[in-house]
Amino acid sequence: MASSGQKTAKYIFVTGGVTSSLGKGIIASSLAKLLQSRGLSVTIQKFDPYINIDPGTLNPYEHGECYVTDDGAETDLDLGHYERFLNIRTSQANNVTTGRIYNNVITRERKGDFLGRTVQVVPHITDEIKRNIRLLGETGEYDIVITEIGGCVGDIESLPFVEAVRQLKFELGEHDTLVVHLTLVPYLASAGELKTKPTQHSVRMLLENGVQPDIIVCRTEHPLPNDIRRKIALFCNVQVNSVIEAIDAETIYDVPLLMKKEKLDQRVLYMLDLYNDQDADLDSWKEFLGHLKNPTDSVTIGLIGKYVELRDAYKSIAEAFIHAGAENECKVNIEWIQSETLGDFDQVAERLRDLDGILVAPGFGERGIEGKINAIRYARENGVPFFGICLGMQCACIEFARNVLGWTESHSAEMNPNASHRVIDMMESQKKVTNKGGTMRLGAYPCKIKKDSLAHQIYGKTQINERHRHRYEFNNEFLTQFDKAGMAATGINPETGLVEIVELKNHPWFVGVQFHPELRSTVMDPHPLFVQFVRASLGHSQEKRMVDTTANVG
């Protein structure tokens, strides 16, 4: 029974089974990329089953990177994949958690919106989930809205979301919704064969919840022979051409081409009854992959951070290096360095001497801070290209204050509120905040760049907008002393006067930024700061090699 309301978009739901980390976000992004390349307007949203309002207060070791959108939403890192693949901007509406769903419903209940009725999971929670699912589709901007349901089918946390999908399939009509189920077909080496039973059980679990998948995407290490496809189709109630192979790929950016080869986009369009005779235009994507896979040179860049044991904590930085490397036709080898291991400056040179560039990563808290400061000192004193992001920029200011200005007790008020020179301090508006969630400077803010600066050369313009996620700022009380000593503030927020970019005047390439440029880097639009940092690191590498060659000849 179709709904009587105006149809605004088609809805695709991506669910997962058997195990987590199969790559629902990559499959959703790849499908969206294929549909977008055919001229359709597509967006993706992620529904997460955890009870946190957002991932903003989660430890990076728990959930990886917290991705921030232009409108200041702290979201799941999968939204980064959506933006990098589609080259579009997401928002608060693209990431919803169980916590926010329940918070919305409970807030309404407290206001009396339910007129004394008993508030239940069905229909009140599921109605709120459905309302959020349809928000983007009802804007009139999109032909297709893809909704990724986090977690695994069968998890107790996911049940309300699966129930909402079941209801929407009934309410919206046969050709307005589609369920893509991602599952695992493991290979048992001892038996020498692929096993379909996990997929069968996963689909059966989905069926028990009233949802029949329309397309089954099978993650596998080996190609799926036709007899395996037929077996999955038979036991899972789908046609053979709705069983899609998702074989392990060399890079996540291969997946759209692999899905095109499997005709996933054609199958989706057919089942949604969408006529589209425009072939997928992936020429630019293929050009990017060509540069990525056939580099003419390489650089080694040290990423100094406190969460390096879980690389997803710096996911957007790692991906931005991939984009910038391809732009420079250069392979970027990231050396992941735990900042706590750099606490003794006498040993830093030995650890960092082979690096072509040094990036000091964002973070919170005191742990590992001295190691970051030591790495920056090494980069400054030895002319190594340096890039500091957020806390990395703040550490650059602390290091400069201590070792150039001679203020040996300088620090950030975050680490030492009693420091004699708090070169990094809290914004006045933040000093009375007690709740941690959603209270930082979040989202896109303007920045005015000074002409004749390195930042101006990099961006090629004087007005930019970049995304923030922090609570502490450079203390403008010390601006004049820093400038006279050789560290210039070349990017300033025009509304508040807060420092956004600092750079050294007498250094080959030394830039610190208060914002997070990695959040805006995409395959089709690599971020200029990363592109130029990689280029500077490549130049530094070539210089070192030239010196070594000359020395050997001599």
CORNORLIN-V588490 format. One line per field, one symbol per residue. psi: psi as a letter, one per 20 degrees, with the letter a starting at -180 (. if undefined). A space follows every 50 residues. Layout:
# CORNORLIN-V588490
psi=???
This chain:
# CORNORLIN-V588490
psi=oqqirpphrqppporqrgrrkikhhhggggggggghijjqoqrqqpopjr iqhrjhjpphhgjbqopprhjjporqihhgggghgikrprahiioprggh ghggghghghijhjliqpprgoigghhhghghhighhjijiqhpppopor aqphphhighghhhggghhghirgjiqpppppapnqpohhikqqpighgg hghhgghhjjpoqhpppopqiqqorhhgghggggijkrqhjjoppnqpqh qhihghhhhghikghggggghjlppojpqpnkghghgghghgimqirqqo ppoorikihoiihkghgghhhgghghhjlppoopooophhikhohhiggh hihjqiqppprrrqrhpjhhhghhhggggghjkppqoppdhhgghhgggg ggigijnhjqaqhhhnijqhnnhprqqhiihjphphpkjroqapqqpppp rkrhhhgghjriprpqqqnrhqrpoihjggggghijoqoippoihijqph pqqphmqgooppphanhhijprgimqphggghggghhgggghgghggggg ghg.
